Structure formats: structure tokens, C-alpha cells
Amino acid sequence: MLNRRNFLTAAVGVAAAGGLAACAKKDEGGDSSSSGGGSKTITLGFAQVGSESGWRTANTESVKSAAKDAGIKLQFSDAQQKPENQISAIRSFIAQKVDVIAFSPVVVKGWDAVLKEAQAAKIPVVLTDRSVESDESLFLTLVGSDFTDEGRRAAKILEKVLQKAGHKGKVKIAQLEGTTGAAPAIERAKGFKEVMDAEHKDDWEIVASQSGDFTRAGGKQVMAAFLQSNPDIDVLFAHNDDMGLGAIQAIEAVGKKPGKDILIVTVDGVKDGFIAMSEGKINAIVECNPLLGPQLMDVVKKVHAGEKVERWIKTKESDFMQDQAKDALPTRKY
């Protein structure tokens, strides 16, 4: 798998995908006007994971809006969290002879065959949000976050949360993992464990860990099971806000107070997460910025023009404690 921590930032030359016909279906978010100067309109095929969370919805809206603003014709596909749907969409984009293909892979494995097909068709591929376990020559760049670092940041902010709460002694942690096999699930768990093993081997323990599939319903269901098997959980680390919000319902259902009886750290930073944090139900949020559309369109234009792009274009993100929630909430854009 593409190692985000040591990912090369050297520039790579990209061959333009010029001369390809843009004979696709009517786009669902792009603009059919020319990008200017009489040049051919760029057609981008984008295969989205799905609409499993508030983060993903914001990500989709950002991509569609940015494509329209950039004058890029967008062919958009929603995979409904199924890798086979994304593979079908990418093959459709190849058949339509789009200029560039971008996608956020549902899982990290299983992409070699379709990426080789895109390469054979001389259509450049850009990854957004998530990485893959594949030959790195089959895609040009990744536009997205450092998920392993997000896991580390979650562990470090948990230290502050525990200190603020006055918690002493052993810490029993439940972990709500993202979709099994997905890069953010794998890497956030890895980063969190790195800090835990290095700095809290004797006082932190993950007593329960299971996928909630990045959904509120999954978070609620899995957290309810956690509470039955481990009623003395001190901390919940949720790989995204939506699972954390679902878990809050399960915690309240057994008469406990989220944010007090069980301290909660989540990842993403969607508006609903900040609302819960302002209400004292989430203790800290590690931001993962979904507004990747403008960066993606800039990369697409460069790739199409044959310009050099970095192998990993990272997004800028912050961390927030509970006492920052009310002030930050009005400025949240997603």
C-alpha cells in the first residue's frame, strides 16, 4: 500500500491525455462550457465511495461545485460503498474516453486490473481522499489527508482530554473502526496504536474494537454491543463523527452521559459533530477536511496539460477541544 508517512513528494512528469473524445453521458455537476481560449473542455470521470456520512456528502458537493467553477465536465458515479460498483464506473469512464479519472477507493485492495486498463487507454488516474495497495505507476497522485497522522493526533488529543477530565489510572478504550479494508480505517487505527504503544503501554488498553462502517447506524449498533460486553469503558475513539454520533445514542440509552461518563474523541469535523461537542457530548475532534474539490480540479487541469504534480498533495487540518466548539461552529463549512 502507498505509504503515506514516507510518500515521495518529488514531482513526476505526466503525459497529457489529449486527443481523447469526451463523448460521455450528461454530467451531474459539471459545466459543459469550454475552459477558455477555444481549448477542448476537460471531461473528468469521478467515482465516489458513496454517501455514508456527512463528511462524504460535503466531499461530493465540493467536487461537483469545484468542477462547475473550473469549467470541467464531470461524469459522477456513486458506488454506494461497493468496490465492484466503482470498478464498473471506472470501466465506463474508460469506454467513454474521458480525459482524466479520479476516485476515492472504497477499500485498498483489488484495483490493479482496472487501473491497468486505464493506463492502457492512456487515461491518467488521480486518487482522492484514500490510497490503494497497488503498483504506484498505475496512478499519478493522491489528493488527501494523512490518515496515520490523524490517528496519532487523536491519541495525543486524548491525552489532553483525560487530563482535563481529571482521569487517573488505567484507561479502557473502545474503538469504532471505519469500513473494513478502507485506508482511513487501517491507518487511523495504526497511528493511534503507535502513540498508545510508545507512550501509554502500561495505562491504556483497547478493550473492544469493531467496524461501524463509517455510519451512524453502525456506530449505534456496535457501541450498544460494546456496552453490554464492557460496561466500564472509559473512552470511545471513533474513526469518524457519524459513528461517534450514533454511539452517543447508544450511550444515552443505557443511562450514561457521553462526554462525561465516557469520554469521546472522533475524526472528521462535520457540523453535526461540532454541535454535539458544543453540547458537551464529544470531548475532542480531529479534523479531516472533505473540501478537496478545488485542489482536485487544479490537479486535473495540470495532469491534462502534461504538467508536473506532486505524488501526494496533502490537505491542511486542525484539532479541536470541547471548549473551542461554540466559537468554531459558526465558521464550519461542512
Secondary structure, DSSP 4 states (H G I P E B T S, - for coil): ---STT----EE-----TT-----PPPSS---S--STTPPPPEEEEEE--S-SHHHHHHHHHHHHHHHHHT-EEEEEE-TT-HHHHHHHHHHHHHHT-SEEEE--SSSSS-HHHHHHHHHTT--EEEES---SS-GGG--EEEE--HHHHHHHHHHHHHHHHHHHT--S-EEEEEEE-STT-HHHHHHHHHHHHHHHHH-TTTEEEEEEEE-TTSHHHHHHHHHHHHHH-TT--EEEESSHHHHHHHHHHHHHTT--BTTTBEEEEEE--HHHHHHHHTTS--EEEE-----HHHHHHHHHHHHTT--EESEEEPP--EEEGGGHHHHGGG---
